[in-house]
Amino acid sequence: MSVLICWLVAGAVYFLVLRRRVVSADRALNQSKTRTSVSPGYAIDEKLWLSAIALIAAVTLLIAILSPVNGADANSYHMPRIMRWIQDGSLAYYPSHVTRQLWIAPGQEYFLANLILLTGTDGIANLVEWVTYLACAVVVSLIARELGASRRGQIFAAFFAATMPMAIAEASSAEVDGFAAFWLVCAVALMLRVRRTGAKDTSIATAIALGAACGLASVTKATNGLYLIPFALWTIAGVARKNRVRLVALGLNRIGAAAAANAGPMSRNIEFYGRPLGPKRGGHTINGRFGPKVLASNVVRNASLHFTSYSPQLNRLHYRVMAKFHWVIGAGIDDWRTTYVRKFSVLPKREDEGVAGEPVHIVLLAVIFVALFAKRRKDPALAVLACALVGFLIYCDYLKWQPWNARMHLPLLVVSAGAAAVIVERTSRRTVMWISVVLFVTALPAMFRESL
């Protein structure tokens, strides 16, 4: 039943989000026709951005089709749990020494299990992430539109998201972070629409779709639940001044839809472990202590995952800088209470779905945030980046550092890509094109990381 519910709410969300996109495109087309008899064509930079997305999509599609499932997580618990469900004809828990097959959020596996049953092969396992890779680019452009971006800004935002190395690496894999990112961007896009239209003009269908998107985001990746907190509070604050009765009614619909998506996995966890989020031992990923020092340590260590190098010498320098920082603040760099593995380490830079980082994207987003903040005026793009930053801080404050945390950050970075349209709207074309070249060049290693 929970699988059926997930399929139904996913279809509703996908339809509503893309319907908004099509309607907005039709309106833009109609407006352009009123100004001129000929619809304006795409500028050269817009064509280049779209061509780059198409090239990346083509290469990753080829890899996804020709390569078997080969990721560590995919082979240790994503795919095994699916095959056991199909074998048993049930989602009930079963004996396994890899308990992650049981209690970890199963949203993506629900969809993949249905696809495998429909096609009779697991050869399509990598295609789920590939489809959501493209879908993320589409919905990110919708976020940019909600933030006031022009068509050029929307296309750049999609290009910005599509060139993230982790997104590219996962586009040809059977991991779940791209799938989780898709539902998070759907939820944020719908929240932006609710803020713009207000509670009075928000339909029940939109409220249910928003709740379903939030539910699917969290049932796919529990960390999305942490990321949604600041966005949800910001949305509520923006619409709570008027029509509070309708706001409560819409909120109940959202909560109901979100609860429906999570009811199945949580009820099985409660039945088996007595806890909705799984075994108490699963709490080994939660920080054993809290406070400013812990937060500072985890923020710096998590951010550092995106700035590793191919050079062993630079990585050793990186580690020494990190160790010095922890000595200054009086925190242990290897503290077992805040570190999932035995010791903190700086791994060599790799462009795979486990540890690929987004250094260029993060630097650009930081520059945009500082520039918008310095102007000291209300800007929805600044608010989105601020919510993403708060979500990152909540993540760092709650969960231990892990060497592969970079992929956990992907949903937040994809959501933030909508604010990247600010670059196009407020920067010279020459600067934008140089930025585009850097983004595309840094995306190339992730495109060709796997041998066919």
C-alpha positions, 0 to 999 in steps of 0.5 A: 500500500505504501508503494502505491501511495508513493506512486500516486503522490509522485505522479501528482507532484510531477504533474503539478510542477511540470504543469506550472512550467508549461503554463508559464511557458505558454504565458511567456509565449503569448506575451512575446507574440503580443510584442512581435509577430515572430517569437524571439530565438535563443541567444548564442549563450542560451544555445551553448548552455542547452547544448552542454546539458544535452551533451552531458545527458547523452554521455551519462545516458550511454554510461548508464545503459552500458554499465552495470550497477557498480556503486558500493551502496547500491550493491550493499543495500539498495539493490539487495533489498529490492531483489528480496522484496521481489522474491518475497512479494512483500516489503516486510523485514527479513533476516540480514546482516546488513541492517541498512537493507531494512530501516533506511529510507526506501523511497527510491527503491520503491520506484526502482522495484516497480520498474524492474517488475514492469521491465523484467530486468535490473538493467534499467537501474541506473536510469532512475538517477539519469531521469531525475538528473534532467528533471532537477535541471527543469525544476531548478529553472522553475525555481529561478523563474519564481525568483524573478529570473528571465528565460536566460537566467532560467536556462543558466540555472539549469546549466549550473545544476547540470554541471555539478560533478556529483550530480553528473557522477550519480546520473549514471549510477543507482545511488539515491541522492539525485532522486532525493534532490529532485523531490527537494527541488519540487518541494521548494519550487512549490513553497516559492509558489505558495509564498508568491500567491499567498494562502488565499490563492493556493489550491488544495491540490497545490497544498497536497502536492507540496506535502507529497513532495516533502514526504517523498523527499524525506522518505527517499533521504531522511536528511531532506527532512533536516533541509526542509525545516528552514524552507518550511518556516520561511514559507509559513512566515511569508503567508501566515499574516493573512487567511490564517484559517485557510493556512491551517487547512492547507497545512493539514493537507500538506501534513496528511500527504507527507505522512502518507508517503512515510507511513509504511516505512515508519510503521515497519520500523516501529513494529520491528525496532520500536522507533520510527527512524530505525534501530537505536544503533542507527543513532551512531550517525548522530552527534554524541555532543552538541555546541558551538565547537561541534558546529564549527568543527563539522561545518569546516570538515564538511565544507572541506570535502569539496576542496580536496586535491589530486596532489598528495602534498596539497592534501597533506597541507589541507589536513594540517590546516584543518588540524590547526583550526581544531587546535585553535577552537579547542575541538578534537579533529578525530572526536568519536562523538562527532566523527563517524569513522575512526579518524578524520582524513583528507581523501584524494580528489575523485569524481565518483558518486561517493565523494565528488565535490562541487568547489566551483559551484560552492564558491560562486554561491558564496559570492552571490550570497555575500553580494546580495547580503551586502546590498541589505535588501529583501531578495528572494534569491538571498532568502533561498540561499539563506535557507540552504545555509541554515539547512546545512548548519542544521545538518552539521549540528545534528549528524557526524562527519563522514568522508562521503558526506559530499553526496549528502549535500547534493540536494541543498546545492541543487536547490541553491542553483535556482539563485545562480540566475542572479549571475546572469541578471546582474553580471556582464555577458563576458563574465558569465561566459567565462564562468560557464566555461569554468563550470563546463570544464570542471564537469568533464572529469565527472562525465568520463570517470567510468570506463565502458 
